Amino acid sequence: MGDAPEILGLHHVTAMGGAPHRNVRFYREVLGLRLVKRTVNFDDPGTYHLYYGDALGRPGTLLTFFPWPGARPGRVGVGQVAVTAFTIPEAAIGYWEKRLRAYGVAMERAASRLEEEEVVLRFQDPDGLWLELAAHPQAETRPGWPEGPVPLEYAIRGLHTVTMREAVAEPTLRFLIEGMGFRLVQEEGDRIRLAVGPGGPGAWVDLQVDPRAPRGHIAVGTVHHVAWRVRNDAEQGAWRTRLQALGLYVTPVMDRKYFHSIYFREPGGVLFEIATDPPGFTVDEAPERLGTGLMLPDWLEPMRGEIERALPPLEGKVIRE
């Protein structure tokens, strides 16, 4: 990029959920991801912020949620991440078809849309969030969660791709390539794939162009934002300077305790974040204890009692909303 360092790939995707205990059951027990951090939305501590990923919550493996019990569903549309895909080993498709069926999850098996994908399973979580499991030969090179409920040979190996729905491709395409250093990989039908950093699973974004689609509405069952990785604060600062020079409004750096963040919108309306890899999720819990306690940043600790009383339980019988 010349004046800004290379983006490494996806850091995390953050979505809106419904009942938090139902969310935990699905992602931890059905999909076999590790709940690596239970904390709260730092900007609105009346709700949880739940992080799921591999054994250590490494950047590039994370799907996170703000769960709002009883909130209305959103609408997937233009200006949103429409689908979040995870990577699985090539030999794991049959296992996941049986597993999802056993848990009553409706799915469809799709042939490869693009050359890089072998087979894709598409389904929704209990709140209607669209997800995919994409088989790929590079999955074996990425860590999973060896102690999870899914045997490691079949386990999810991090994020694969996010699919952004756009009314027109050109403004977003130009911004990603010229502004953020992405490169065009393939076009097929209404889908355009771009790569950043090393490319491959975890460093792809797909643009799905649909001029007839309605504008999306962010609420339960939709993605709130997608975060991209940089190595450290200095690289993030360089990106903030570059993006401001391009005429974008970029937030000040925000301390998320486990990483630092800046936010801005791409031309099509999707909310982007650039997040640092460090310090990571072991800053306040030992690796073996990740996700077992409610962790708060220092500035919210004085409110712990009030926050804990307001939060619903994470485990227990699912109450229908």
Disulfide bonds with the S-S distance in Angstrom:
none
